[in-house]
């Protein structure tokens, strides 16, 4: 076998971000970017749009969608703030913990029912506060506790076993799988399935299908049933109204992007360098738009926000005040241990427009 044919079937990523030190490009982050409309038409791309990867936390609005569409959210009188935290990867601040605890009370359960596991809060202040008090993190501070509480609400509403709400065969997870298939256009039997960091099923689809999901979330097709379309509208509105529940009160890219655009963009990161966004119908994109990308090496901090901002700028979504508000996330200074500026991390790509 020829050496150059060994990896011929591996999707080839393109350079998206360069890390410069002085006059040298020291490192690069590569990946795949797709922007698509609600019909699945690609309007801009780079790399291989058929690359399959897991949605990770970018699936959360669609994991919450059956909670709204089935009437569970109405039955338990969930507020828009509570709907938003079910869609978010929250920072584990007091506002998040209190909101999730309130949801559990509404459905008649407590934190012992949550199966998402425990990790230190994403919020630096919340984590430091725990350390100073000599306390360990609790399950409500897990960034997925809102999502899991939504799943428990759906289980109660459907009469499904709450003890196994996290298992693939439970009616809760089957409803979610059907939702992912509906929005992505991928047949249910063709969805790749893995286990997410919080223990529930996670679905693998193409980057193109991810973009399509978000285009349909912000502008549902006319052939979607009324309950699903209304659920999309409520989830989008709740996210736009309460961006602090999607991320945190400070230092969370999703939150800052939603704020900077006045809710015109629904932003959702996923682990391992996944990013998705839905652009609501606007002058630039009257039919709405979905954006998705995957950073090949899984880099979540310096590459992901840089690519998201530059992609949205090139698509005409970010400009003026919104672009200025996001400047701290658009590029990063490389500093040495003395604090000297010795380089920068910056976007280095041009989308191919269709």
C-alpha positions, 0 to 999 in steps of 0.5 A: 500500500502506498503511504499517501493512500493510508489515510485517504478515507479520513476527512481532511481538515483545513487550518482555521487558527494559527498561534504565532510567536514572533514571526513564526506560526508555532501551532495550528488548529484545523477543522471543518466548518459548515453554514447551512439553511433550513433546506440543508443547502450549504451556503459556506464551508471549509474542510469536509462537511460530511465529517461525523462527530458527536454533538456533545452539549450542542445537543442540549436544546434538542434534548430539552425540546421533547420536554416542551413539545410533549406538554411536560414543561407546561404541566410542571409550570417551568418558567423560561429561565428553567427552560433555558437552564435545561438547554445550557451548560451552566457554570454551577453558580448559585443562580443555576443551582437554585433554579435546578433545585426549584425544577426538581421540587416542581416534579416531586423529586430531589437531587438524589434522582440526578445521574449526571455525576459531580464535577467542580463548578465551571465558575472560578468564583463558585469553585473557589468559594467551595474550596475556601469553605472546605466543601466538595462540589454537589450534583446540582453544580454539574453543568448538565444538571438542568438538562438531566432535570428536564429529562426527569420531568419528561420521564414523570410526564410520560410515566417512564421509569425515572430510575433509568431515564438515562438509559437508551431504551427509556422512553425519554431517550427514545423521544430525544433520539427521534428529535435529533433524527427529525431535525438532522434529517438523519434516519433514526437507525443511522444515528451513531450513538455513544455515551456522553460525559454526563452518562446519557446517550450522545449522537454522532452526525455530520457537521453539515447535519449539525448546522441543519439542526440549528437552522431548523431550530430557529426557523422550523420547516412548515411541515413540522407539527405545530407542537414541535414548532411552538417548542422551538419558538419557546426554546429560542425565546428562553435562550435569548431572554436568559443567556446567563443560564446557557453559560454563566453570569460572566466569562462564558462565550455562549452567554456573551455571544447571545448578549452581544447579538441581542438574542439574534444568535443562539449559541451553544458549545459542545465538548471536544471543539464542537460549536453550533449556532442558529442565526434567527431570520434577519436582513442578511439571512431571511430564512435563518441560518445554522452554523456548525464546526468541529476543531479537529484536535478538540481545543475548546478555549482559544480555537473555538471562540476565535473560529465562531466569531470570524465565521459569523463575521464573514457571514455578515452576522457580526459587525459594529457593536456586536463584533466589538463586544466580542473582541476579547474572544476573537483573538488572544495574546500569547504571553511569557511567564514575565507577562510580556506579549510575545505573540497571538492566537488568531483566525486564519481562514476564508469561508468558501461561499456557495 
